[in-house]
């Protein structure tokens, strides 16, 4: 048996990762393979390259541990608060857009 035989699989994925590395990406972890490319975290999972963006970078490490109930509740409360703030901001921007459309419509019919 030839001991120099390449035992790697997923050659297309490997080629893609090599291209990312050539373009300046950096391997930050080997298990699982994690690559930082242009500010985006990419991980190899089940033979696929999966991207994580901004806040999503924190989700997996947070879910990998068991949390005391009080700390878990605090995290849930924080998430709900941030979600409420995002919905309020979206509603405000929607109202502002409606006002601008209504103002533009009234000036045309004037």
N, C-alpha and C positions, 0 to 999 in steps of 0.2 A: 504494500500500500504506500502511495506517495505521500510523505508527510508535508510536502509543500503545497498540497492541494488547498485551494481557497474554499473555506467552509462557510463563508458569509452568504447571507440570503438578502433579498430585497435590494438588488443592485441599483434599480432606478432611484430608490430612496437614498441610498448611499451616494449616488452621483449627485443628486440634488443637494444633499448636505455638503458635499465637497465643493459644489458651486457657491453655496452660501459662505463657506469658510474662505474661499478664494476672494469673495466680494467683501470680506472684512468681518464676518460673523465670528463669534468666539464660543467655544464649548465651555460651559460653566459647570457641568456635572456629567458624569458618565452613567449613572444608574438612578433614574432613567436618563438617557442621553438628553441633555438640555443645551440648547443653543440660544445665544443672545444675538439677534440680528436686527440692526436699525431700530433699536429700542423695543423690539418685540421678543418675548420669550417663546421659544418653540421647544416642544418636547416630543420625543418619539414614544408613541403609545400604541400598542397592538399593531405595529407595522405602519403606522401613519404618523405624519408630522402634524402636531396639533399646536395651534397658536393661542397664546394667552395675552390679553391686553390690559394694561394699567391695573385696575383694581382686581381683575380676574387673576393676576399673578399671586394674589394673597389667598384666594379661595382654597386652592388645593392644600397648601400647608396648614391652613386653619382646620380643614376637615379631617386631616390625618391624625388628629389627637383627640383624646377624650377630655372634655371640659367639665369643670364643676358647674352645677346647675346655675348658680348665681352669675358666673361669668358668661355662660351661654345666654342667659336672659338679658344681660347687659348688651351683648353683641346683637341679639335680636332687636332690642329696643333701638339701638343705634341704626341698624339697617332700616327699620320702619321709619325712623325720623328722616334719614337721608332719602328714602323713597318718597315720603310726603313732600319734602322740600323740592325734589325733582319734579313731582307732579304739579306742585304750585307754580314753579318756574315755567313749566310747559303751558299751564293754563294762562299765566300772565302774558307770555309771548303770543299765545293764540289770540287773546283779547286785543292786544296791541295791533296785531296783524289785521284783525277784523275792523278796527277803528280806521286804520290806514286805507283799507279797501273801501269802506263806507265814505270816507272823506274824498277819495279819488272819484268815486261814482257820483257824488253830489256835485262836484265841480264840473263834471262832463255834462250833466243834464241841465245845469244852471242857465 
